[in-house]
Amino acid sequence: MPKGSPERTAARKEEIISACEKLYQTMSFKDITLKEIGNETSFSRPTIYNYFQTKEEIFLALYELEYDRWNEELTDILKNNETLTKEQTAEKIAVSIANRRQLLKLLSMNNYDMEANSRPELLTSFKVAYGQSMKNVCMILTKFCPEKSVKEIQDFIYVFFPFMFGIYPYTAVTDKQREAMKQANVDYVYQSIFEITNNCLLKLL
């Protein structure tokens, strides 16, 4: 653990995660290195190892941050609405997902390797944020769909959360991919993040 106050440690970690997030806007996971991340920070690259041992750990922290951001939106849905119809519930969750494009991009990566290459304490911290998202969605369903049983809500979770892993590849399509689909004579209707998510939610609810 690096020496220094908890505040300094938190600030350094936040700067490293922010540097990674900035690079991730224009670069792929495989092209981002610890050196590249270090170049975006105000301190030397070796200092990063005081806080994160691998690139995967930094991405896992960014992943956790995205779940925290989504949890804020899910909590707002719970706090700011007394009642919602199924259609309104689906719409609000779909909007919250559409606002988390970076989360969906991270979900489409190889999370198995990311988690395998991170220390247990960082993985646990990530799982707390991930688990809170599941709890928040369960609370939304319990509040706004009171007719659903505990098992039905659990079934919803085990369909919807795996579904989220595939949203980004189906909605973030490059010109190269579009052309390949055209050449392969694949008749595919492209949808936005909101559309594909809302349609899934309406069917599950």
N, C-alpha and C positions, 0 to 999 in steps of 0.2 A: 504494500500500500504506500503511495507517495506521501512524503512528509508535507505538512501544511494544514491549514484550517479546512474544515469541511466545506466552507464556502468557496475556498480556492479550488479544492478538488472538484466540486460541482461545476464551477465556472469553466475549468479546464476541460472536463468531460463534455460539457455543453458546446464548447468551441470546437472540439474534435467532431462531435456528431453533426454540428452545423456545417462544418467543412465537408464532411462526407455527403450530407444532404445536397449541398451546392453542386458538388461534382456529379451527383446522381441525376441531376436535371439534364445533363448533356452527355454523360458517359454511361457505359454499361457496367454492371457489377464486376465482370471479369477484367475490365480495363482499368478499374480504379485500384490503386496500390496504396500502401501505407505511406510511401514517399509522396504520392500525389496529395494525399490527405494532409500530410505534414507541411507541404508547401502552402497550403491554404490557412494554416494556423500561425499564431504570433510567436510560437516557440519551436524549438528544434524537433526534428522527427523522432530522435531517440526518447524524447519526453513522453511521446504517445504510449510507449511500452509501460510507463508507470500507471496507466489507466486502462489500456486495452492491449491484449497480447496478440490478437489476430484481427485481420480485416473483418472477418465474420462477426467478431464481438461488437465492432463498431456498427455494423449493419443491424445486428440484433438490437442494439440500443436505439437505433433509428426506428426500427420496427416497433419497439416498445413505445417510443414517443408517438408514433402514428396511432397505436391503439389507445393511448392516453387522450389524444385529440378526438378520436372517434367516441370515446367514453364521455367526453364533455358534451358532445352533440346528443348522444343517447340520453344522458342525464337531463338535458334541456327538454327533450321530448316528454320525459316522465314528469318533470316539474311544471311545465308550462301548459299542460293539457289535462283537463278533467276527464273528458270522454273523447273517444275517437272511433269512427267506424272502421271496418276492416280496410276499406279503400284508403282512408286517411292514414291509418297505421302503416300500410304498405308504402304509401307515398312518402311519409316522413322518414321512414327507415331508408327507403331508396334514395332520397335526397341526401341523407347523411352519408350513405355509401358513395354517391356521386361526388361528394365533397372530399373524399379520401382517395383520390386517384393514386397518390403515392403509396398508400397502404395496399391497394390492389396490385400495383406494380411489384411491390415487395412480396406479396402473397404468391405471385406467379413465378418467383424464383425457386431455387432448390432449398427449401427451408430445412430439409433433413440435414444437409451438409452444414448449413449455417448454425444449427443448434448443436450438431456434433462437434463443431470446432469452437465452442464457447465454454467458458468455465461454468461449473454448476451454479454458483451464486448469481451470475449474470443471466443464465437461463431461467432461474427461478424468478428473478425480477421481471423478466419478460413475460413469463407465464402468469404472473399476477395481473399485469395489464390485459393480457389475452383473456384470462379467466373473468376479469371484471366486465369485459365486453359481452361475454356469454351471459353473465348474471344480469347485466343491464337489459339485454334483449329479452331474457326470461321475465324480468319485471315489467317490461313494456307489454308483453303478451298477456301476463297475468292481470295487468291493470285494464288493458283495452280490449282483450278477448277473454272475458271471464268464463265463457262457456268451455274453454279448452281445459282438458285435464292435464295433470302433471306429466303424464306419459306423452300426450299430444304435443306439449311444449318441448319436451325432451326430443321427440322425433323431429320437430321443426329445427331445433338446434343442430342435430346431426345430419340434416339435409342442407340447411342454409349455409352453415359455416364452411363445409367442404365446397359448396357451390361458389363461394366467394373466391376461392383459389383460381377459378377459371374465368372470372369476369374480365380481367385486364386483357388477356390474349384475344378475347372475342370482340373487344371494343377498341383496342389500340392497334389498328391495322395499318401497316405501311403501304406505300404505293407498290412496292415490290410484291408484297403479299396479295394485294388486290389483283395485280396483273397475273400472278400465278393462279389464283382462283379462277380468273377469267379464262386463262389458257386451258385450265383443267375442266372447264365447263361446269363448275360448281355453282349452282344457283343459290347464293347465300344472301340473305337480307341483313345488312349491317344495322346494328342498333347502338344507341348511346348507353352509357353506364346506367343512367336512370331507367331507361326503357327496359333493358334486359333484367335489371334487378327488380323493378316494380312488377313486371310480368311474373317473375318467379315468386315473389312475395304474395301476390294475389292468389296464385294457385295453391301455395302452402297454407294460407290463412283461410 
